[in-house]
Amino acid sequence: MTDDADRPAPRRPIPPLMDRLGELCQAGRDGAAYLWQVPGDAAALARIAEILTEIRGEGVKSGRREMTRLVDEMQAAAGASPSPQQVEILQDGFERLTRLWQSAKSGIF
């Protein structure tokens, strides 16, 4: 016999409300996904570099030092020649930035 009837229903995950930093992380993640399909697109890479600069500025304003360190690493990767490794670093970096943003918004971190 189990106690499943006594347990409350599981909570639905509620994503945090989007702010400017969340929008930038989402746009960067979408741009990096596009680069996986077209790794030599200079305009998309330039847009990602702009997004990283904006994320760095938002991170500095909000005191998110871990985000600025990660953005610095990603900017170095964005400046490298187009390759699958470059795109993978950017995709992973934007995933990490998104997780940091979500945990900051939820109050965990």
N, C-alpha and C positions, 0 to 999 in steps of 0.2 A: 504494500500500500504506500502510495506517495503522498506528499504534502503539497502537490501542485495547486490544489484548490485554495490553500492558505496563502499562497504567494501572490503578490500584486502583479498585474500585467506588466510586461516589459515596457520601458519608456521608449518612445520614438526618438531617434536622434534628430535634434533640431539644429540646423546649421546656423551659425551666428549671422547677425544682420551684416550686410555688405557695407563697408565703409570704403574710403579711398584706397587704403592699403589692400583690402580684400579684392577690390576691382583690379588693381594693378597685378596682384598675384595671379588672378584668373586670366587676365589678358596675356601675361607672360607665359603661363602654362599653355594657353591656346597657341601662342606664337611658336613656342618650342615644339609643340606637336606638329605644327605646319612645317617647321624646318626639317622634321624627320622625313617628310615626303619630298621636300625641295631644299636640300641642304645648302645649295649655292645661292639662294635668294638673298641678295645684299640688302634689299629694302626691308625684308622681314628681320634680318639680323640687326639692322640699324634701329628698327623699332624696338627690338628686345633690349638693345643697349640703352635706348631712351627710357624704357620701362624700368630697367635696373637702376638708372640714375634717380628716377622718381621714387622708387622703393627705398633707395638709400636715404634720400632726403626725408621721407616719411618716417623711416626708422630712427634717424637722428632726432627728429622732432619729438618722437614718442619715447626716446631713450631705449630703443631696442638694439643693444650692442651686438647681440648674436645675429640679428638680421643683417647688420652692416658688414660684419665679417663674412657672412655667406655671400652677400652681394659682391664684395670685393673679389672673392674667388670666382664667382660667376662672370664678372666683367673680364677677368683674365681669359676665361674660356671663350667668351664672346669675341674677343679680339684675335683668337687663333684662327687658323685656316679652317674652312668648312670640312667637317669629317663626322662620321657617325659617333665618335667618342665625344666630340664637342657638343653635339645635339643631346647626347645622353646625359652629359654633365649639366646642361641647361635644364633639361626636363626634370632630372632629379633635384636640382637646386630649387626650381619653382615648386615642386612638391614639398620640399622641406620648408620653404618660405610660407607656403599655404598652411602647413601643419603648425608652424610657429604662430602665424596670425590667428588661426582658429583657437589654439590653446590660450593665447593672450586674451582673446575676446571672451572666452568662457571663464576666465579667471584662474585657470589651472597654473599658468606660468606667467 
